[in-house]
Amino acid sequence: MAEIKKRKIVFVSHYYWPPHFGGGLRLVTERLESLSQRGVEVVALTSGVEGFLSSELRNGIKIKRSPTVGFGRIARRINRLIYWFWLYFMFLFEKNVDVLHVEVVLGVLGIINPYSYLRVLLWLAKLKKARKVVDHSLTTTDEEAFATKSGSEAKAYQAMDMIVSVSPLLQEGVERVYPESAVLSVCGIHNEIYTIPKIEDKKAFRLKNGVQDGEVVFAFMGSFEYRKGLDMIVEAFVKYGREHKWRLCLIGPYRKSESPYVRENEVEELIAPLKPVEDLVTYWGKIDERERLAEVLAAADVFLFPTRREGFGIAPLEAMAAGLPVIITRIPGVTDLGNVEGETGFYIEMNDQETLEKRMLELGADAELRHKMGLAGNARINQEFGWEQYIDEWEQIYFGKQ
């Protein structure tokens, strides 16, 4: 009997583990882990990290890290150059590769466009007859859903077999330039982890963390930046928090030690107005463990997401799965895929501070409405955004017919 060939994905990202990245790359990591549980071989080729082995097996993924010459400012630049040439060598000698999935692309010294390095890798993938896949998970600018910024970047995308967008808006942008390779795959939610907790468990967690009976907890999850609309949340909370017995739960990296992407000056500007009410604010920081994150999120009452720019917006859907009504900016083709106005939460227009505050006051005062919307949100996520159906979809993207 002939041996069945194991399917194989090589995932390339300058960052893989430890998870110094946002929700999009984290979602990719968990997707690959789920596929490995289905028997797919996954190899992650990533950059060297101080204190981590050159290779390890983590959650079913074979992680291989590039050599380094140190971790100072100059050394990190040299490491990037080493990474690219190490990457070519490692990929060339990987056997039986079905898929090359490319994620974070970083340059070296600014002299050569990073996509020029990538094009060499894509040429090697073509020699191996491997399917070339890339995610498109954030609008290029506030005005454009998808645009390339150089000839090398355009040629790199042209060489891709599939450019997978996480929302219809992003897909429309790709289709205008590369219609044959544009694919849509809306993000999935770990609905086996994000669930409505038992009433007694929620009460116990809140009490343990200083939340008193009668207090309403508003939660935000994401990076601490103006793009996410955190300034609007801060303004509303400072105005009404103490008077209406509110608490604010802020989840996400806000220190450089938690993520290299954190801009500490911007963070300080955003949270400075909270000083008069800081006794009502909990900074959870970056939470890597999904189960812990789900527990913290589910202990809140209302989720706030007045974002100004997104590729999709995973956080509100996770909040809905945990039974929270949401107040969210409507970005057509992006954030409007999950929430149903008046049923699972409310939409506001971008930068509409007045409506944000109005909806916060409305939900803050009506426990029955919060409960009703929370149940509806959980049901919608389970029906439309479940994790297993999401993995089924990606299995087809990676290995289905072209």
N, C-alpha and C positions, 0 to 999 in steps of 0.2 A: 504493500500500500504506500503510495507516494506521501511524503511528509508535507503537511500544509505550511506554506510560507507565512511567517508572522509579519503582520503589517508594521511599518516603522515610520515614525515621524522624527525628524531632527528639528528641534526648536532653537532658534538663534536669537539671543538677546544679551545686550551688554549687562543688563541687570536680570538676575533670576532669583537667586537666594543667597543671602537673606533678602527679604522682600522690601527693598528700598524703592517702592513704586506705588502708584495709585490703584484705584479699583479696577481699571481696565486690564492691566497686566496681571493683577491678582486673579481676576476671573479666568484669564487664559491659563494660568498655572493650575487652577483647580479643574478646569476643563480637561487638561492633559492628564491630570491625576485620575480623573474619572475614566478616561479612555484607556489608561493603563490597566485599570481594574477590569476592563472588558477584553484584555489580552493584547492590546496594542503596545509595541515597544516604543518608548519615548526617550530620546536623548536630548538633554539641554546643554548647549554649548554657550558658556557665559564667561564673564571676566573674573579674574582672580580677586578674592576678598580676604582681607587680613584676618587671620585666625581660623580660616576654613580650609579644609583639605582640597587638594587638586582634583579629587573625584570622590563622589559618594552616591549612595542610593537613598533617595528621600521620597517617601510616599509613592514608591513604584517608578520614579523618574531617575534615570542615570544622569547625574549632573557632573559635567566636566568643566573645570575652570582653567583659564589661561595662566601661564607663568607671569610673575611680576618681578620688578626690580626694587620695590619699596612702595611706600604709600604717601610720600610727600607730594608737594604741588607739581614739581617737575617730573618725579617718578610716575605720577598718575598719567601724565601725557605720554610718556614712553610706554607705559603699560597698554595704552590704547593702540599704539602702533604694533606692539607685540601681539596683542589680542587678534588683530585682523590677520596677520600672517599665520599665527597659530590656528586660527579659525579655518583658513583655506586648507591647511595641512590636515587638520582633524576631519573636516568634512570630506575631503578627497578620499580618505581611507575608511570612512564609514561604509559598511557594506549594506546592500539591499535597502537603500533609502527610497521610500515611496513619496514622502512629503518633506519639503523644506518650508518651515514656517518662520518668517522673519518678524521680529518685533522691534525693540529699541535699537536705533542706529546712531552711533556717535562718531564724530570726526576725531582727528588727532591734533593738528596744530592750526587748523583753519586754512592751510595752504591748499589742500586737496579736498574737494567736496566729499562728505562721508558717503554719498550715494555712488561715488566712483568706486569706492572700496566694495560696496554692496554689489555692484554690477559684476565684479569678478566672481563673487560667490554665486550669483544667479547663473552665470555662465557655467560654473562647475555643476550646478544643479541640472542644467540643461543636458550636460554630458551624461549625467547619471539617469536622465529621464525621470527626474523627480518632479512632482507637482509643486509649484511655487505659490505660496499663500502669504498674504499679509492682511492685518486688520486695519480698518479705518474707524477710529473710535472717538475722534474729536474734530469739530469743525476747524478748518485751517486758520481762519480768522473770524472775527465777529460778522463779517460780511459774506464770506465764502465757505460753503460746505466742504469743498474739496478743490485744492489748487496746488500745483507743483511750483517750486520756487527756483528751479534751475534745470538746465538741460539734462544733467546727470540724474536728477530725481525723476524727471519725466520718463527717461529711458528705463530707469529701474522699475517704475510702475508698469511701463509698457511690457516689460519682460515677465510680469507676474501672470500666472494662470488665473488666480482668483484674488480679487480685492474685496474683502468681506466687510461690509458696513454694518454697524450696530443699530441703525435707525433708518427709516425711509428718507429723511432729509439728507443724510450723508450718502446714501445710495444714489439718490438723484444727482448729487454732485459728481460722483464717480461715473455714473452712466453718461454724463455729458462729454466725458473725455475718453473713458475706456469702457464702452458699453458691453463688449464681449466678455470682460472679466469681472463685471460688477455683480456682487452677490449680497443678499440681505440675510442677516441672522440676528434677530433681536435678542438681547442678553437674557439669559436664564437666571432664575433665582433659586437658591438652596431652600426650597420649601420644606425639606425634611429637617432643616435646622431653624429657619426663621418661622416660628409658629406662635400662636396665641398661648401665653402661659396660663397655668392654673391661677385662679384669683388669689389663693393663699400664698402661692410662690411669689407672685408679683408684689403683694403687700409686704411679705417678709424681706424681699430684696430692697424695696423702697425704704422701709423702716431702718434697715441696716445701714443705708446710705443717707440717712438724715432727712428723708422726705416724710412730712407729717400728714396725717389724715386731713383731707380737704384741700391740699395743695395740688396744683396742676403742673405737670412737668412737660415743658416744650423741649424737643430734641432737635439737634442739627448734627449731621454726619458728613464729613468731607474735609477738604483742605481749608485751612483758615486763610481765605483770600477774598478780595472784592468780587472776583469773578463768580464766586459761589453765593454772593449776596449776604454774607455774614454781617456786613455793616447795617443792613436793614433790620436783621434780627436783633442786633445789639440796641439799635435806636428804639425799637418797639418795647424791648424788655426793660430798658432803663426807664421808659415812660410809664409802664403799667405793672411791672413785675411785683413790686412790693405791695402796692395797693390791692392787687387782685390775688394775692397769695400764689404767685407763680414761682416755678423754679426753671432753670435753664441747664440743659444737659448738652455739652459740646463734645463731640466725638471726632477724633481725627488728629493727625500730626500737627503740632504747632511749635516744635523745637527742632533745631538742626540735627540733634542727636537721633530724632525719630525718622527723619527723611531728608536727603540732600536737596530736595526740591523746596523745602520750607524757606520762605523769605521772612526772616525774623523781624525786620523793620516794619514790614507790612502787617505782620501779626500783632506787634505791639500797638500800632496805630488802631487796628480793628478792635482790640479788646480793652484799650485804655478807658473808654467811657463806662465800662462795667464796674469800675472800682467802687462806686457808691453802693452797688448791690452785689458785690462779689461773694457775700455770704450765701447768696441764693444761686450761685453758679457752680457747677461741677465740671472740671476739665478732665476728661477721661484720657485724653491723648490718643495715641495710635494703639489700637487693639488688634493684634494679629490672629488670635484664636477665634474662629468663627462662632463657636458655641458661646464664648464669653461675650462677644460682640452682640449676638442675638439676645442674650440675657439683659444686657445693659439697655439695648434699644427697646425691647419689649416692656421695660419698666416705665417707660415714658407714657404720656397721654396723647400728644400731638406731635407730628413731625413737620419741620419747617425746611423748605428748600427753595428760597427765592433767587435761584441761580440766574445768571446773565448769559452763560454760554456753556453748552454741553454737547457731548456726542450722543449720549443716551440718557444718563441719569439713573444709575442702579440703586442708589441709596433710597429714594422714595419707594421703590418697589419692595425693597427689603423691609422697610418700615410697614408697608401695607401688609406684607406677609406676617409680620409680628402683631398685626391687629391695631395699627395706629392710623387714624385719619391723617391726611396730608394737606398741607397748604404749599402749593408749588407753582413756579412760573410756567406759563404755557409757552413752550417753544414748539411750533407746529412741526410734526414729523420727528420729534425727539421726545420731549417729556410728556406729550399728550397721549402716549401709547398705553399707559397703564391706568392712571387715575380717571375716574368718571365723575364729572362735575356734579356736585350735589349728592352723590351716592357713596363715593369712597373718600371724598375730600373736596377741596376747592382749588380753583386756579386763580392766579392773579396775573396781571400783565407785568412785563418787565419794568422794574424800578417803581412799581406802584406801592409806595409805602402806606398810603391811606387804606387801601384794600387789604393789605397784609395785616395791619393792626385791627381792622374791622373783623376779619375772619378769626384772628387769634382771640379776640374778645368773645366772639360768638361761640367758638368751640370750647374756650376756657370756661364758659358759664353753663354749658349744657352737657352733662355727663352722659345722658341718654343718647344724644346725637353722636357723641364720640364713640360710644359702644356700637351703635348701629352701623356707622361708617367703617369702624374697625373690622367688624364681621364681614361686611361686604368687600372690603379691600383684600382680606385674607382669602375669601372665596375666589375673587378674580385672579389673584396670583396663582393659586392652585390650578385653576382652569386654563389659564393662558400662558403662564411663564414658568411652568414647572421645570425642574432641573433635568429630569430624565429625558423629556422630549427635546430639550435643548441639546443634550449630548447626542441623541439620535440624529439631530439635524447636522451637527458638526461631523459626525462619523460619515455622513453622506458627502459633506463638503470635502473632507480629506480624501475619501476613498471611492466615492461614486464616479460614474462615467462623466467624462468631460464633453 
